[in-house]
Amino acid sequence: MASDAALAEAVTRAGACVVVEDGTYAPVTVAADRVHLKARKRLGAGFVSGTVIVTGSGVTVEGFTFTGSANFRLVDTVGSRITRSLFRSSAAEFVQVHGQKGDRNRVDHNEMGPKAQQGHMVQIGRNPFTPTNTLVDHNYLHDLAAGVQGGEALRVGGFGPPGDYFHAHTVFEYNLLVRLSGDAEILSLKSSANTFRYNTVRESAGEINIRAGQANVIHGNFVFSDGLKAAHGIRLSEDDHVITDNYVETLEDAFLMFAGDEKPGNPPPGVPPSGPFTGHAQVRKAVVSGNSFIATAGRGVDFGGGVKPPEDLSFANNLVSAVGGLGIGNAATVSRPVYGGNLVWSPQPGVSGPGFVLADPGLVRGSHGLLEPTKVALRAGVRGYGKFDVLGRNRLSPPDVGAVEASNWWSRPVRKPLTVSDVGPFA
């Protein structure tokens, strides 16, 4: 196809494979099912204004550029995909996944950035509905400039309690996120049962944040501040979250559990509050295990204090190194914690007693760019938590403390910190 009229007509035919020649085109709406819309030369064809919209199901859009003010939207579609495309426009949001009927859609192998204005690179959900089972993978997201509140690179939900407790089952995996500083939250999970795993975050001012919801998972990620003071690690609020096998190396604030605000009606997990609520809800029944939280200049971990400190926390096999500041803050405020197999190395540990060893793990920089323990932490963890380390290698029994199973040095890593060659349109 080499004209606007031909392109607009071709995408009306169900099952069509539409190959587009180099050039720029007017945006189209793909309402037919099973259409494959593909640039003949990857990134040779594109759009410079408006929104390309997919409402048909089983649709793939592949290999286009979105520049000028152009963007892309999936609406009430099942099994559709935007892949191997470039987003570098002035649109407030690059990719939107909307609609109550939306399910099993995919956003993969795209490059997004630079982006200078407020807004999101990927927004999943629009008031009052969030699509289910969206997969966002192997994307290169980079250079989102600093702005006011509302510039998260990735967001699920974001429209209050009706969306917070909806189980969206979004999966973000194998994405490379670099220099994303549009908001204090790089990723904002404002819904439930989502997973953020196997991603690499670098030099991004902000944090991976479970802002609201229930039963979200953050697992097996690599987070590096690369010397940026405003680059923090993981933060969470609310209920039943699982934080496992992450490697977080920042200057300060590698892991934060927010001090909880009073929630109207004190509802059980997954139930909306009985009245208006815009605060940060109490952390309840979180499982935090097998992580390395390394802060080279300031506070390592904060368990939150305030009105509603965390309760029923399981904190096991974590390595906390904060040689420049406080190891763990507010530990005494946690209600009914379960501690086991943790190692803390700091001039101000901030914690003592069963479940914690205060000692130097002898961290050295390993071949994969991670600080790995050489003593004390080896085979010192408690059993019953994780099967794999951050590199995807088997945990031994008993396991090492921290994200890296250094005792299993002979096993080949399944995963490593991602680079630009692993992600994006040409990976």
Protein Blocks (a to p, Z undefined) as FASTA:
>chain_A
ZZfklmmmmmmpghiacdddeddddddddfbghiacddfbghkaccfedjdddfbghiac
ehiacehjbccddehiahiacehiacddfbfblbdcedjkbghiacehiaedddfbgcdf
bdgdjdfbdcehiacehiacehiacddehiafbdgejiojklmmpcfkpacehiacehia
kbfbfbacfbehiacehiacehiacddddfbdchiacehiacdekhpaklccbddehehi
acehiacddfbhkbccddddddehiaaehiacfbdcfbdcddehiacehiacddfkbcfb
debeajbdcehiacehiacddfkbcfbghklmpghiacehiacddfblopacehiacdde
hiacdfkopacdfehjlopacehiafbdfkopacdddddedjbdfklmmbccfbdcddfk
lgcjkZZ
